[in-house]
Amino acid sequence: MASQRPHFRYSRWDGTQVGFDLDADSVLAEINDDLLYHGDLNAALRRMLNSGFSDRNGERVQGIKELMERLRQERRDRLENYDLGGVYDDIAQQLRDVVATERAAIDDLEQAAQDSGDARRQEVTGDAMAERRTQLDLLSPDLNGLVRDLQQYDFVSSEARQRFEELLDQLRQQLAQRWFNQMAGAMSDVSPEAMARTKDMLAALNQMLEDRAAGREPDFDGFMERFGDFFPENPRDLDELLEAMARRMAAMQSMLNSMTPEQRAQLQGLADQLLEDMDLSWQMSQLSQNLQRAFPDAGWNRRYDFSGQDPLGFADAAQVMGELGDLDQLEQLLRGASNPGALAEVDLERARQLLGADAAESLQRMAELARMLEEAGLIENREGRYELTPEGLRRVGRHALSELFTKMARDKFGQHELIRTGVGHERSADTKPYEFGDPFNLHIERTIRNAVARSGGGTPVRLSPDDFEIEQTEQSVRSATVLMVDLSLSMPMRDNFLAAKKVAMALHSLISSRFPRDYLGLVGFSEVARVIEPRDLPEVSWDYVYGTNMQHGFMLARKLLAREHGTKQIIMITDGEPTAHLNANGDPVFHYPPIRETVDATLAEVMRATREGVRINTFMLDATPYLQQFIERLTELNRGRAFFTTPETLGDYVLVDFLESRRQQSRAGRRAG
């Protein structure tokens, strides 16, 4: 039986399928509202980092706020579970076990002498064992003295002697690892030869630090050639090596800081007892001082308050202190991350060990955001700050326009295209046989096809006027629009600002993409008005002042339109009546409630616009009775239109009105033609 061939079914991507990850466009869409509301790309990226987000598959990328809480929980778990006193207790208990083993051996020897029946043996053994018991009874109670006394004690039990020597070797290695930054290689060997080589390494390292401080170039390559086996991390330069050492040494110092004075003195004395080499201690002290000067913020004075019941052994304590230090460093880095690029400094492998794979994945994806946006050409880094590129500006406007169109009923607009054909300058996809008087926009492919169909195959192809087929053109009508947006403090206070900003971005995107010959000017007004360049529109925010100076806004809008031709209109979005105007000296005058002088000055500008053929259409948000009365007077003078809207419907009203006006202009142009 023949095997069945696999079948595959393909469908258009509609956003519901699984398999696509986060991309630059979806990142920009995620911060679109925040960017438009606050007008700060960098702040929008920071807030996105803080709060986290979901990709197109619905997978959650944890934000810095969540990760910081996980960091704090990991720290609390360690502090509330462990008891640092176990560092001392673990060593002391092992020494007590050695003494107990020795006492048992003494008892066994005395019992064997008693069982032998030899009086002389019993006497000699009894005296010797009594002396041993006296020595054991007089052992120092403190850790340092106990180790010193047992080093001088002549063990009866070979087992006890072996366990004590093994413990000393273990302690020497652990102490060496603490003092010498948990280095590998020679630090697993505490023989005199290894300790001497370690001393040489420390001396060479201190020499490099002194050379750098004196302005001389340290011989890092020569140092790594001689002592590279001490550093399994394989640091690339001296800074990388020193930073790693400083971080680990600071973590070890924090363990001492976190102990009680008694515990600290015990361990310090034990280190002096077992390591003994004073020159080695001096080199280590020098290195510590040099590193503290070079890295003062590494956490040398950090201490932790352990409150748990689980005692930590020496090795476990060193590991926990290292983890706590790394958690602190990661928290400091996250707290100071001002943009996604700063997260590239995170050690993702260490973050995975401390917080889990999902947290490390979130950190990695957040760190990639800025690079993704830059590679897509949407943002660029200028002097340490991210700014939108022209393509990024277009994309923000496109998102705003798409959002508004999505909210509208599809049958409310259709495709919004001009469908009337005639003499003009914009080509359509349709063709027609050439008639006398038509523009000679010859469609070569169809013309040749007509000739071949008429005369049959073969070359050359001979054309006749009947073969000519031309491209049809759409009726071309030019419109000039100035959008006036209220930037007074009442707009954000009444939750109207974001809707107005989205309309501005959407209208800019619509005109630049669908009607590129049209003109769009932008004017923002509060206490005074100002012209806004389209490239600056995403960063426009409200003004922290009171005052709605429509008069100045109309004045600037008229100046912008005076340089244009075609049908001219002003679209004004506001939530307040005119409360400010410019006096004869050009200074702003603010009064609330509005005074007659402000109203008259504003209506005078309306009359000037009317005489210049400029139509004013007003979209009112949260219209008060006084504002309605004023706008009714304005429309009466100008013959424009007024709309009472809400933030939810503002975009619908503005785009519908603009497109409907565009259609009417097209019809008028057709009739004029």
C-alpha positions as a printed Julia matrix, in Angstrom:
673×3 Matrix{Float64}:
   0.0    0.0     0.0
   1.45   3.31   -1.02
   2.09   5.7     1.85
  -0.07   8.77    2.0
   1.61  12.05    1.21
   1.43  14.64    4.01
  -1.15  17.39    3.63
  -0.59  20.98    4.68
  -3.15  23.75    4.93
  -2.14  27.4     4.72
  -4.12  30.4     5.9
  -3.57  34.13    6.21
  -1.96  35.28    9.47
  -4.67  36.85   11.63
  -2.8   37.24   14.92
  -4.22  34.13   16.59
  -1.77  31.52   15.35
   1.09  30.33   17.54
   4.64  30.49   16.26
   5.49  34.17   15.96
   7.54  35.84   18.63
   7.88  39.46   19.64
   8.93  41.83   16.83
   9.83  45.5    16.63
   6.45  46.64   15.35
   4.58  44.93   18.18
   7.0   46.46   20.71
   6.27  49.93   19.33
   2.54  49.18   19.37
   2.87  48.13   23.03
   4.23  51.54   24.06
   2.16  53.59   21.59
  -0.35  54.96   24.1
   2.31  55.67   26.72
   4.51  57.43   24.15
   1.65  59.56   22.86
   0.36  60.45   26.32
   3.66  61.44   27.95
   5.62  62.35   24.81
   8.79  60.62   26.01
  10.08  57.55   24.15
  12.71  56.73   26.77
  10.22  56.99   29.64
   7.75  54.8    27.71
  10.43  52.13   27.26
  11.32  52.36   30.97
   7.69  51.92   31.99
   7.37  48.97   29.64
  10.44  47.41   31.25
   9.02  48.02   34.71
   5.57  46.6    34.05
   6.46  43.79   31.62
   4.4   42.77   28.61
   3.05  39.81   26.63
   4.29  38.76   23.21
   2.06  37.83   20.29
   1.84  34.26   21.59
   0.48  35.5    24.89
   3.68  34.54   26.71
   4.43  36.8    29.64
   7.73  38.71   29.77
   8.24  39.65   33.39
   8.94  43.3    34.1
  11.59  44.76   36.36
   9.01  45.29   39.1
   8.2   41.57   39.17
  11.85  40.57   38.97
  12.76  42.91   41.83
  10.12  41.26   44.0
  11.54  37.85   43.13
  15.0   39.09   44.06
  13.75  40.31   47.41
  11.94  37.02   48.02
  15.09  35.03   47.24
  16.99  37.21   49.71
  14.3   36.78   52.38
  14.32  33.0    51.91
  18.03  32.82   52.63
  18.0   35.19   55.59
  14.92  33.63   57.2
  16.05  30.01   56.74
  19.72  30.05   57.72
  21.78  30.71   60.83
  25.26  32.07   60.17
  26.37  30.86   63.59
  26.64  27.44   62.02
  29.96  28.5    60.45
  31.48  28.44   63.91
  29.33  25.6    65.26
  30.13  23.26   62.36
  33.88  23.53   62.93
  33.52  23.31   66.7
  31.32  20.21   66.41
  33.81  18.44   64.18
  36.57  19.2    66.69
  34.39  17.89   69.53
  33.88  14.7    67.54
  37.66  14.32   67.23
  38.04  14.74   71.03
  35.25  12.22   71.66
  36.96   9.69   69.39
  40.21  10.22   71.31
  38.48   9.76   74.69
  36.92   6.52   73.44
  40.33   5.26   72.36
  41.76   6.12   75.82
  38.96   4.16   77.47
  39.64   1.21   75.17
  43.36   1.2    76.03
  42.66   1.26   79.77
  40.11  -1.53   79.4
  42.59  -3.63   77.4
  45.23  -3.13   80.14
  42.71  -4.2    82.8
  41.76  -7.27   80.8
  45.42  -8.32   80.38
  45.93  -9.02   84.12
  49.43  -7.42   83.88
  49.79  -5.11   86.89
  52.75  -3.2    85.47
  50.9   -2.58   82.2
  47.86  -1.47   84.1
  49.92   1.04   86.13
  51.8    2.52   83.17
  48.69   2.67   80.99
  46.63   4.19   83.77
  49.17   6.99   84.41
  49.55   7.76   80.67
  45.83   7.78   80.05
  45.17   9.94   83.09
  47.64  12.5    81.7
  45.85  12.38   78.32
  42.49  12.91   79.98
  43.89  15.88   81.9
  45.16  17.42   78.63
  41.76  16.89   77.02
  39.99  18.39   80.03
  42.2   21.48   79.8
  41.66  22.1    76.1
  40.85  25.75   75.35
  37.13  26.46   75.05
  37.58  28.88   72.14
  37.99  27.68   68.59
  41.46  29.11   67.99
  42.87  27.71   71.23
  41.23  24.33   70.67
  42.91  23.97   67.28
  46.25  25.09   68.71
  46.04  22.68   71.69
  45.09  19.71   69.51
  47.99  20.48   67.15
  50.3   20.07   70.18
  48.48  17.03   71.55
  49.92  13.5    71.05
  46.95  11.44   69.93
  46.42   7.92   71.18
  43.83   7.19   68.48
  45.14   6.95   64.94
  41.56   7.48   63.76
  41.23  10.69   65.78
  44.63  11.9    64.52
  43.67  11.22   60.9
  40.29  12.94   61.26
  41.95  15.97   62.89
  44.57  16.26   60.14
  41.89  15.91   57.46
  39.85  18.59   59.21
  42.87  20.89   59.34
  43.5   20.39   55.62
  39.85  21.06   54.89
  39.84  24.18   57.04
  43.05  25.45   55.47
  41.53  25.03   52.01
  38.25  26.7    53.0
  40.02  29.57   54.7
  42.36  29.97   51.78
  39.42  30.04   49.43
  37.8   32.72   51.57
  40.9   34.82   51.83
  41.95  34.26   48.25
  38.65  34.9    46.57
  37.58  31.3    46.02
  40.12  30.85   43.25
  40.51  27.48   41.58
  43.72  25.78   40.61
  46.31  26.27   43.32
  43.62  27.01   45.89
  42.68  23.34   45.94
  46.22  22.68   47.12
  47.4   24.28   50.37
  50.87  22.77   50.36
  53.82  25.1    51.16
  54.73  25.17   47.45
  51.21  26.11   46.42
  50.98  28.78   49.1
  54.28  30.25   47.97
  53.04  30.44   44.36
  49.83  32.05   45.58
  51.9   34.65   47.41
  53.81  35.36   44.18
  50.53  35.75   42.3
  49.19  38.22   44.87
  52.41  40.21   44.78
  52.26  40.41   40.97
  48.6   41.43   41.13
  49.3   44.18   43.65
  52.17  45.35   41.46
  49.82  45.73   38.49
  47.46  47.8    40.64
  50.33  50.0    41.8
  51.54  50.41   38.2
  48.09  51.52   37.11
  47.8   53.98   40.01
  51.18  55.44   39.03
  50.14  55.85   35.38
  52.18  52.9    34.11
  50.72  50.21   31.85
  50.31  46.91   33.76
  51.63  43.75   32.1
  48.32  41.89   32.12
  49.28  39.41   29.39
  52.47  38.46   31.21
  50.52  38.05   34.45
  47.97  35.74   32.82
  50.73  33.7    31.19
  52.22  32.99   34.64
  49.08  32.77   36.78
  46.16  32.25   34.4
  45.32  28.88   36.02
  44.17  30.78   39.13
  41.34  32.36   37.12
  39.04  29.85   35.41
  36.79  32.71   34.23
  39.55  33.62   31.75
  39.17  37.42   32.12
  39.84  39.44   28.98
  41.56  42.35   30.7
  42.67  43.6    34.09
  39.42  45.45   34.75
  37.36  42.31   34.24
  39.64  40.31   36.52
  39.62  42.92   39.28
  35.88  43.44   39.14
  35.21  39.72   39.57
  37.68  39.53   42.45
  36.27  42.61   44.15
  32.72  41.29   43.93
  33.66  37.93   45.47
  35.95  39.35   48.12
  33.26  41.81   49.12
  30.82  38.91   49.47
  33.28  37.12   51.76
  33.83  40.3    53.75
  30.07  40.64   54.15
  30.05  37.23   55.84
  32.45  38.5    58.49
  30.41  41.71   58.81
  27.27  39.64   59.4
  28.78  37.58   62.25
  28.76  38.47   65.91
  32.03  39.95   67.2
  32.77  36.62   68.94
  32.19  34.57   65.8
  34.29  36.97   63.75
  37.17  36.84   66.22
  37.03  33.05   66.31
  37.28  32.68   62.55
  39.94  35.35   62.24
  42.04  33.66   64.89
  41.53  30.29   63.22
  42.77  31.71   59.94
  45.85  33.09   61.65
  46.45  29.71   63.28
  46.19  27.64   60.12
  47.63  29.88   57.44
  50.43  31.37   59.58
  52.3   32.95   56.64
  52.38  36.62   57.64
  53.77  37.75   54.29
  50.84  36.02   52.59
  48.4   37.78   54.95
  50.07  41.11   54.21
  49.77  40.6    50.44
  46.11  39.67   50.87
  45.49  42.74   53.01
  47.15  44.93   50.39
  45.0   43.43   47.66
  41.86  44.03   49.7
  42.79  47.69   50.26
  43.64  48.19   46.57
  40.36  46.63   45.45
  38.33  48.67   47.93
  39.87  51.84   46.52
  39.26  50.7    42.93
  35.69  49.43   43.55
  34.27  51.37   46.49
  30.68  50.43   45.58
  31.21  46.65   45.57
  29.52  46.26   48.97
  32.47  45.98   51.33
  30.44  47.21   54.32
  27.36  45.15   53.53
  25.98  42.95   56.29
  22.98  40.62   56.54
  20.69  39.76   59.45
  20.14  36.01   59.42
  17.16  34.88   61.5
  16.68  31.22   60.51
  17.31  27.96   62.33
  19.23  26.0    59.7
  22.94  26.3    60.57
  25.32  26.97   57.69
  28.63  25.21   57.43
  31.67  27.15   56.34
  31.5   26.14   52.67
  27.71  26.61   52.53
  28.02  30.01   54.18
  30.52  31.12   51.55
  28.12  30.03   48.79
  25.12  31.75   50.39
  27.06  34.97   50.89
  28.12  34.9    47.26
  24.5   34.43   46.2
  23.34  37.3    48.42
  26.03  39.55   46.96
  25.01  38.63   43.42
  21.34  39.24   44.26
  22.24  42.69   45.59
  24.29  43.5    42.51
  21.5   42.35   40.18
  18.94  44.4    42.11
  21.17  47.48   41.88
  21.59  46.99   38.13
  17.84  46.55   37.58
  17.01  49.57   39.72
  19.37  51.73   37.69
  18.36  50.42   34.25
  17.18  53.54   32.42
  16.67  51.78   29.08
  16.66  48.24   27.65
  20.29  48.48   26.55
  21.43  48.72   30.18
  20.13  45.18   30.79
  22.74  43.81   28.38
  25.19  43.95   31.3
  23.27  41.28   33.23
  25.02  37.91   33.62
  22.15  35.82   32.27
  23.62  32.51   33.41
  23.97  33.76   36.96
  20.45  35.22   36.82
  19.21  31.81   35.69
  20.88  30.16   38.7
  19.49  32.7    41.16
  15.99  33.39   39.81
  15.16  30.59   37.41
  15.04  30.11   33.64
  11.89  32.19   33.1
  13.37  35.25   34.81
  16.58  34.98   32.8
  14.55  34.64   29.61
  12.6   37.79   30.49
  15.82  39.71   31.14
  17.27  38.59   27.83
  14.18  39.56   25.88
  13.95  42.95   27.58
  17.62  43.6    26.81
  16.91  42.88   23.12
  14.09  45.45   22.82
  16.21  48.48   21.98
  18.44  46.52   19.59
  15.34  45.15   17.86
  13.84  48.62   17.44
  17.15  50.04   16.19
  17.71  47.23   13.68
  14.17  47.75   12.38
  15.0   51.43   11.8
  12.32  52.67   14.2
  14.55  54.34   16.81
  18.13  55.59   17.02
  20.48  56.4    19.87
  21.47  60.06   19.98
  23.85  61.03   22.75
  22.6   58.34   25.08
  18.88  58.87   24.43
  16.61  57.0    22.08
  14.63  59.0    19.51
  12.13  57.98   16.86
  13.39  57.84   13.28
  11.17  59.11   10.43
  10.06  55.5     9.88
   9.31  55.17   13.59
   7.21  58.35   13.41
   5.26  56.94   10.48
   4.76  53.65   12.33
   3.39  55.4    15.43
   0.93  57.31   13.27
  -0.02  54.14   11.44
  -0.78  52.39   14.73
  -2.96  55.28   15.85
  -4.78  55.34   12.5
  -5.26  51.57   12.48
  -6.67  51.65   15.99
  -9.2   54.33   15.08
 -10.28  52.62   11.87
 -10.63  49.31   13.69
 -13.07  50.9    16.12
 -15.24  52.25   13.32
 -17.91  50.27   11.54
 -16.52  48.97    8.25
 -19.54  50.02    6.24
 -19.28  53.56    7.57
 -16.42  54.4     5.22
 -15.75  51.74    2.66
 -12.22  52.15    1.34
 -12.26  55.98    1.4
 -10.87  56.11   -2.12
 -11.78  58.64   -4.81
 -13.7   56.66   -7.41
 -14.45  59.35   -9.99
 -12.07  59.26  -12.93
 -11.06  62.13  -15.15
  -8.18  64.35  -16.15
  -5.71  64.58  -13.33
  -2.32  63.55  -12.08
  -2.85  60.43   -9.95
  -2.86  57.13  -11.84
  -5.29  54.31  -11.04
  -5.01  50.62  -11.9
  -7.71  50.81  -14.66
  -7.17  51.3   -18.41
  -9.39  52.34  -21.34
  -9.13  52.67  -25.14
  -7.6   55.97  -26.13
  -9.99  58.71  -27.26
  -9.13  62.04  -28.81
  -8.37  64.56  -26.05
  -7.31  62.01  -23.42
  -3.91  62.42  -21.73
  -1.5   60.14  -23.59
  -0.64  57.92  -20.55
  -0.01  54.89  -22.74
  -0.22  51.42  -21.12
   2.52  49.65  -23.12
   1.67  46.05  -22.2
  -2.01  46.25  -23.09
  -1.35  48.3   -26.22
   1.06  45.67  -27.58
  -1.29  42.87  -26.58
  -4.09  44.58  -28.53
  -1.83  44.83  -31.61
  -0.83  41.16  -31.39
  -4.44  40.11  -30.95
  -5.41  42.14  -34.01
  -2.61  41.14  -36.39
  -1.57  37.74  -35.03
   1.92  36.65  -34.0
   5.2   37.54  -35.56
   7.56  40.48  -35.56
   7.77  43.32  -35.92
   4.53  44.24  -34.09
   2.83  47.05  -35.98
   0.67  49.48  -33.96
  -2.37  51.4   -35.1
  -4.31  54.09  -33.16
  -7.03  51.55  -32.45
  -4.55  49.52  -30.39
  -3.76  52.35  -28.01
  -4.9   51.79  -24.45
  -4.23  54.35  -21.75
  -4.11  54.37  -17.96
  -6.99  56.15  -16.33
  -6.28  58.87  -13.75
  -8.15  59.87  -10.63
  -9.56  63.34  -10.15
  -6.87  65.21   -8.21
  -8.02  67.7    -5.55
  -5.64  69.41   -3.13
  -6.59  70.26    0.44
  -4.72  72.26    3.09
  -5.54  71.54    6.72
  -4.24  72.88   10.02
  -5.03  70.78   13.09
  -5.24  72.88   16.27
  -4.9   70.78   19.44
  -5.67  72.12   22.91
  -2.59  71.51   25.14
  -3.92  73.26   28.23
  -3.77  71.52   31.61
  -7.49  70.72   31.54
  -6.96  68.21   28.71
  -5.08  65.58   30.78
  -7.05  66.46   33.91
 -10.26  65.47   32.09
  -8.65  62.46   30.33
  -8.98  64.1    26.92
  -5.33  64.49   25.96
  -4.52  60.96   24.74
  -7.55  60.88   22.43
  -6.59  64.25   20.91
  -2.96  63.17   20.46
  -4.01  59.94   18.74
  -6.23  61.89   16.36
  -3.31  64.18   15.48
  -1.03  61.19   14.78
  -3.74  59.35   12.85
  -4.62  62.38   10.71
  -0.95  62.98    9.94
  -0.55  59.33    8.95
  -3.72  59.37    6.82
  -2.8   62.5     4.89
   0.88  61.63    4.38
   0.08  58.11    3.15
  -3.25  58.48    1.33
  -3.23  62.11    0.23
   0.46  63.0    -0.11
  -0.27  66.18   -2.11
  -2.35  67.57    0.73
  -0.89  69.84    3.38
  -1.22  69.29    7.12
  -0.03  71.89    9.61
  -0.07  71.37   13.38
  -0.63  74.02   16.04
  -0.75  73.42   19.79
  -2.3   76.05   22.04
  -2.61  76.69   25.77
  -1.68  80.05   27.32
   0.05  80.74   24.0
   0.14  78.79   20.74
   3.04  77.26   18.85
   3.61  75.5    15.53
   4.47  71.81   15.87
   6.63  70.03   13.33
   5.33  66.55   12.4
   8.61  64.94   13.45
   8.13  66.37   16.95
   4.5   65.32   17.28
   5.09  62.06   19.25
   6.94  63.99   21.95
   4.35  66.77   22.29
   2.83  66.88   25.77
   0.45  69.17   27.58
   1.61  72.48   29.07
   1.59  72.86   32.84
  -0.26  76.18   32.58
  -3.86  77.34   32.56
  -5.25  79.19   29.59
  -6.88  78.37   26.24
  -5.55  80.86   23.71
  -7.61  80.11   20.58
  -6.88  83.59   19.23
  -3.14  82.93   18.98
  -3.82  79.45   17.59
  -6.04  80.82   14.79
  -3.42  83.47   14.05
  -0.67  80.87   13.54
  -3.0   78.59   11.58
  -3.88  81.42    9.17
  -0.2   82.13    8.57
   0.46  78.49    7.75
  -2.49  78.31    5.36
  -1.61  81.61    3.66
   1.33  79.85    2.02
  -0.86  77.02    0.66
  -3.39  76.69   -2.15
  -6.49  74.57   -2.61
  -9.35  74.1    -0.16
  -8.33  75.35    3.29
  -9.66  74.33    6.67
  -8.83  74.43   10.38
  -9.74  71.48   12.59
  -9.79  72.5    16.24
  -9.94  70.03   19.16
 -10.61  71.6    22.57
 -12.32  71.03   25.9
 -12.52  74.66   27.04
 -13.73  78.09   26.12
 -11.24  80.86   25.2
  -9.62  82.13   28.41
  -6.46  83.77   27.03
  -5.42  86.1    24.22
  -2.44  88.22   23.19
  -2.58  91.92   24.0
  -1.24  94.73   21.82
   2.29  94.06   23.1
   2.08  90.37   22.21
   1.91  89.25   25.84
  -0.6   86.58   26.91
  -3.52  87.72   29.07
  -5.39  85.04   31.08
  -8.8   85.4    32.73
 -11.25  82.86   34.04
 -14.15  83.07   33.54
 -13.48  84.5    30.07
 -13.68  88.25   29.69
 -15.23  90.11   26.78
 -11.83  91.27   25.51
 -10.63  87.65   25.07
 -13.82  86.58   23.28
 -13.73  89.57   20.93
 -10.05  89.05   20.08
 -10.72  85.36   19.31
 -13.77  86.09   17.12
 -11.77  88.76   15.27
  -9.31  86.02   14.2
 -12.28  83.85   13.19
 -13.52  86.66   10.92
 -10.09  87.06    9.33
  -9.98  83.32    8.62
 -13.49  83.48    7.15
 -12.52  86.34    4.79
  -9.52  84.3     3.66
 -11.76  81.36    2.77
 -10.66  79.14    5.68
 -13.33  76.84    7.1
 -13.15  76.1    10.86
 -14.54  72.79   12.13
 -14.57  72.4    15.91
 -14.62  69.18   17.93
 -15.6   69.82   21.54
 -14.79  67.5    24.45
 -16.67  67.91   27.76
 -18.5   70.9    26.34
 -19.81  73.32   28.98
 -22.84  75.51   28.27
 -20.54  78.54   27.87
 -18.27  76.66   25.44
 -21.29  75.54   23.4
 -22.53  79.12   23.25
 -19.14  80.38   22.09
 -18.73  77.66   19.43
 -22.22  78.33   18.11
 -21.22  81.98   17.63
 -17.97  80.88   15.94
 -19.73  78.57   13.47
 -22.33  81.22   12.74
 -19.58  83.63   11.68
 -17.45  81.08    9.8
 -20.08  78.69    8.4
 -18.01  75.76    9.66
 -19.3   72.79   11.62
 -19.26  71.92   15.32
 -19.26  68.46   16.88
 -19.86  67.48   20.52
 -17.73  64.39   21.14
 -16.15  62.23   23.83
 -12.6   60.82   24.01
 -14.02  57.49   22.79
 -15.69  58.95   19.68
 -13.36  61.86   18.87
 -11.31  59.91   16.33
 -14.42  58.64   14.57
 -15.82  62.14   14.21
 -12.6   63.78   12.99
 -11.69  61.13   10.43
 -15.25  60.79    9.16
 -15.52  64.55    8.72
 -12.14  64.83    7.02
 -12.81  62.01    4.57
 -16.33  63.21    3.81
 -14.96  66.71    3.14
 -12.37  65.13    0.86
 -15.13  63.39   -1.12
 -17.1   66.6    -1.46
 -14.01  68.39   -2.75
 -13.52  65.6    -5.28
 -17.11  65.94   -6.52
 -16.74  69.71   -6.75
 -13.53  69.32   -8.72
 -15.23  66.88  -11.07
 -18.1   69.27  -11.73
 -15.67  72.13  -12.27
 -13.78  69.98  -14.79
